[in-house]
């Protein structure tokens, strides 16, 4: 979203920081019908699922933290999450019931396929329209990006700062790697 806003409202964004990501994920134009179908089918069954999800509780904080740890490994590449970071994320996004059960508070619709997506041409057009200074920090074990795509992104976006730092996709939340990420962000925003 930060890239979309920076491109659409360049007069409102002075500096842009991208943490282990660089704009919207693109999809081939040829998959639009399949993508829209997936969204509509998910939406049709979604109201019942929303009711069921709103009742879903986990028996304890430990179970919820272990679930959060496991989800990090489901993403591409060699992603991971420390137990400390997972616990903080669970605490930030849940309600602990009187009986010790844990209920996540996020909107389950966030897991639905979007009704809209961008083609690679649209994403590239967004990069061209970003006029502010940009800092790109990537995690060594973060979200994988094809070399050709990365090179094209750099050519279009022209980041002022571009560094690869230790950690996984959530390197900004992990106690072992967050201080270095914060230092880089503060240095960029300061100047």
C-alpha positions in Angstrom: 0.0 0.0 0.0 2.9 2.4 0.7 4.0 2.2 -2.9 0.5 2.8 -4.2 0.0 5.8 -2.0 3.4 7.3 -2.8 2.7 6.9 -6.5 -0.8 8.3 -6.3 -0.1 11.1 -3.9 3.6 12.1 -4.5 3.0 15.5 -2.9 2.1 13.8 0.4 5.0 11.4 0.7 8.6 12.7 1.4 10.3 9.4 2.1 9.3 5.8 1.6 10.7 2.8 3.6 10.1 -0.7 2.2 10.8 -3.6 4.6 11.4 -6.9 2.8 8.9 -6.0 0.2 8.6 -3.7 -2.8 5.1 -2.9 -3.8 2.1 -5.0 -4.8 2.6 -8.5 -5.9 1.9 -8.8 -9.6 0.0 -11.5 -11.5 -0.2 -12.3 -15.2 -3.1 -10.6 -17.0 -4.1 -14.0 -18.4 -5.1 -15.2 -14.9 -7.7 -12.4 -14.2 -10.8 -14.6 -14.7 -9.5 -17.4 -12.5 -8.5 -14.8 -9.8 -11.9 -13.1 -9.8 -13.7 -16.5 -9.7 -11.5 -17.5 -6.7 -12.5 -14.2 -4.9 -16.2 -14.6 -5.6 -16.3 -18.2 -4.5 -14.4 -17.4 -1.3 -16.8 -14.5 -0.7 -19.9 -16.6 -1.2 -18.8 -19.0 1.5 -17.1 -16.3 3.5 -20.0 -15.1 5.7 -20.4 -18.6 7.2 -16.6 -18.8 7.7 -16.6 -15.4 9.3 -19.1 -16.6 11.9 -17.0 -19.7 12.5 -13.8 -17.8 12.7 -15.3 -15.3 15.2 -15.9 -18.3 17.5 -12.5 -19.8 17.0 -10.4 -20.0 20.1 -7.0 -21.6 20.9 -6.7 -23.4 24.2 -3.7 -21.4 25.4 -1.1 -18.8 24.6 1.5 -21.6 23.9 -0.8 -23.1 21.2 -1.4 -19.8 19.6 2.4 -18.9 19.6 3.2 -22.3 18.1 0.6 -21.7 15.4 2.1 -18.3 14.6 5.6 -19.9 14.5 4.4 -22.5 12.0 2.7 -19.9 9.7 6.1 -18.2 9.0 7.5 -21.4 7.6 4.5 -21.7 5.2 5.7 -18.8 3.1 8.2 -19.1 0.2 12.0 -19.1 0.8 13.6 -19.9 4.2 11.4 -17.7 6.3 11.2 -18.2 10.1 10.2 -16.3 13.2 11.7 -16.3 16.6 9.5 -17.4 19.5 9.8 -14.0 21.1 8.6 -12.2 18.0 5.8 -14.7 17.5 4.6 -14.2 21.1 4.6 -10.4 20.7 2.6 -10.7 17.5 0.1 -13.0 19.1 -0.2 -10.7 22.1 -0.7 -7.7 19.8 -3.4 -9.4 17.8 -5.4 -11.4 20.2 -7.7 -11.3 23.2 -6.9 -13.6 26.1 -10.1 -14.9 27.6 -10.7 -15.3 31.3 -10.3 -19.1 31.0 -6.9 -18.6 29.3 -8.1 -19.4 25.8 -6.8 -17.1 23.0 -8.9 -15.5 20.3 -7.2 -13.8 17.3 -8.8 -10.4 16.5 -7.7 -10.0 12.9 -10.3 -9.8 10.2 -10.4 -13.3 8.5 -11.3 -11.6 5.2 -7.6 -10.5 5.0 -6.9 -14.1 3.9 -9.3 -13.9 1.0 -7.9 -13.4 -2.5 -8.3 -9.8 -3.4 -10.9 -8.8 -6.1 -8.3 -6.6 -7.7 -4.7 -7.2 -8.5 -1.9 -5.6 -10.5 -0.2 -6.8 -13.7 3.6 -6.4 -13.9 3.1 -3.4 -16.2 0.9 -1.7 -13.6 3.4 -2.3 -10.8 6.2 -0.9 -12.9 4.1 2.2 -13.7 3.6 2.7 -10.0 7.4 2.5 -9.4 8.0 5.1 -12.1 5.5 7.5 -10.4 7.1 7.3 -7.0 9.0 10.6 -6.7 10.3 10.5 -3.1 13.5 9.2 -1.7 13.2 5.5 -1.0 14.9 3.1 1.4 14.7 -0.6 0.6 15.7 -3.0 3.3 15.6 -6.7 2.5 16.0 -9.7 4.8 18.6 -12.3 4.0 16.1 -15.0 4.5 13.1 -13.0 3.6 10.6 -13.1 0.8 12.4 -14.4 -2.3 12.4 -12.2 -5.4 13.7 -13.2 -8.9 16.9 -11.6 -9.8 15.6 -10.1 -13.0 12.5 -8.7 -11.2 14.8 -7.2 -8.5 17.1 -5.6 -11.1 14.1 -4.1 -12.9 12.7 -2.8 -9.6 16.0 -1.1 -8.8 16.2 0.4 -12.3 12.7 1.9 -12.0 12.5 2.9 -8.3 16.1 4.1 -7.9 16.3 3.6 -4.2 18.6 6.0 -2.3 19.3 3.3 0.2 19.3 -0.4 -0.5 20.6 -3.0 2.0 20.2 -6.6 2.8 20.1 -7.3 6.6 20.2 -10.4 8.7 16.9 -12.0 9.5 13.7 -13.3 7.9 10.6 -11.5 6.6 9.7 -10.2 10.1 13.2 -8.9 10.7 11.7 -5.6 12.0 9.9 -7.5 14.7 12.5 -10.0 15.9 14.4 -8.9 18.9 17.7 -10.2 17.4 17.4 -8.3 14.2 15.0 -5.4 14.9 17.6 -3.0 16.3 19.6 -3.0 13.1 16.5 -2.5 11.0 15.4 0.4 13.3 18.9 2.0 13.0 18.8 1.9 9.2 15.3 3.4 9.1 16.1 6.1 11.6 19.2 7.0 9.7 17.3 7.2 6.5 14.5 9.3 7.9 16.9 11.6 9.7 18.7 12.8 6.6 
